[in-house]
Structure formats: structure tokens, C-alpha cells
């Protein structure tokens, strides 16, 4: 499964990330929990939450971020 396949507010554990230096700096590392918060229309970016930070990621890149497993929902943040 990949990041772009998650449903809104569903979490997954990152298994593998493509060789993009910026992704690691943004928190996209194996073992981290990620939650899909928003999916834009017309194939635009997705917004993912990792450690309380929201980051927009191109959908083509989200398709290359592999997840180990998924969980029902993310923790709610105010």
C-alpha cells in the first residue's frame, strides 16, 4: 500500500521512502506514523500529518511512499 491509497484521517506506518532528501527532513522516514489529512482534486497534492506537522506532497511522490500497515483513524488534533 502507498500513502496516496489511504482514506482521509486514516494512518499507516511508513515502510519505504524514495531517495528524496527533503522527505527525510520533513519526517517521512521508515517506522513513522503518517495520517492522510487532505486529498486535493484533479490529481493535485495530498496533505499528510507526521508528528503533528501537516505537509503537502505531490501525488506522484505519495504513490512512491510505501506503508507497512494501516490503522482506522488518526489521533484528533485541535
ZATORSE-702468 format. One line per field, with one value per residue (C-alpha): residue number from 1; y negated, z negated, x negated. Coordinates in nm, 2 decimals, decimal comma, padded with zeros to 4 digits. Layout:
# residues N
pos [NUM	...]
y [Y	...]
z [Z	...]
x [X	...]
***
This chain:
# residues 78
pos [1	2	3	4	5	6	7	8	9	10	11	12	13	14	15	16	17	18	19	20	21	22	23	24	25	26	27	28	29	30	31	32	33	34	35	36	37	38	39	40	41	42	43	44	45	46	47	48	49	50	51	52	53	54	55	56	57	58	59	60	61	62	63	64	65	66	67	68	69	70	71	72	73	74	75	76	77	78]
y [00,00	-00,36	-00,69	-00,80	-00,50	-00,59	-00,72	-01,06	-01,05	-00,70	-00,63	-00,40	-00,32	-00,42	-00,12	-00,28	-00,63	-00,72	-00,88	-01,24	-01,43	-01,67	-01,39	-01,28	-01,64	-01,66	-01,35	-01,09	-00,81	-00,43	-00,35	-00,68	-00,70	-00,91	-01,03	-01,14	-01,47	-01,61	-01,50	-01,78	-01,75	-01,68	-01,48	-01,76	-01,71	-01,52	-01,66	-01,42	-01,46	-01,33	-01,42	-01,70	-01,87	-01,89	-01,87	-01,88	-01,61	-01,57	-01,28	-01,12	-01,12	-01,00	-00,69	-00,61	-00,62	-00,26	-00,18	00,14	00,14	-00,10	-00,19	-00,31	-00,67	-00,94	-01,10	-01,42	-01,75	-02,08]
z [00,00	00,06	-00,10	00,17	00,11	-00,25	-00,32	-00,48	-00,85	-00,82	-00,94	-00,83	-00,92	-00,66	-00,53	-00,25	-00,12	00,22	00,24	00,20	-00,06	-00,15	-00,25	-00,54	-00,66	-00,67	-00,88	-00,61	-00,75	-00,79	-01,11	-01,14	-01,16	-00,89	-00,86	-00,53	-00,61	-00,27	00,09	00,35	00,67	01,02	00,91	00,70	00,38	00,07	-00,28	-00,53	-00,90	-01,07	-01,44	-01,44	-01,12	-00,80	-00,48	-00,12	00,10	00,48	00,55	00,78	00,49	00,24	00,47	00,41	00,02	-00,08	-00,40	-00,61	-00,76	-00,82	-01,11	-01,13	-01,22	-01,33	-01,67	-01,67	-01,70	-01,80]
x [00,00	-00,11	-00,05	00,19	00,41	00,50	00,85	00,89	00,79	00,65	00,30	00,03	-00,33	-00,59	-00,79	-01,00	-01,06	-01,21	-01,55	-01,44	-01,65	-01,37	-01,13	-01,35	-01,38	-01,00	-00,97	-00,90	-01,11	-01,06	-00,88	-00,70	-00,32	-00,16	00,20	00,37	00,55	00,65	00,66	00,69	00,89	00,77	00,46	00,31	00,11	00,21	00,17	00,01	-00,04	-00,36	-00,43	-00,18	-00,31	-00,10	-00,29	-00,17	-00,32	-00,28	-00,05	-00,32	-00,56	-00,29	-00,25	-00,61	-00,59	-00,52	-00,33	-00,36	-00,01	00,27	00,49	00,85	00,80	00,55	00,55	00,75	00,56	00,72]
***
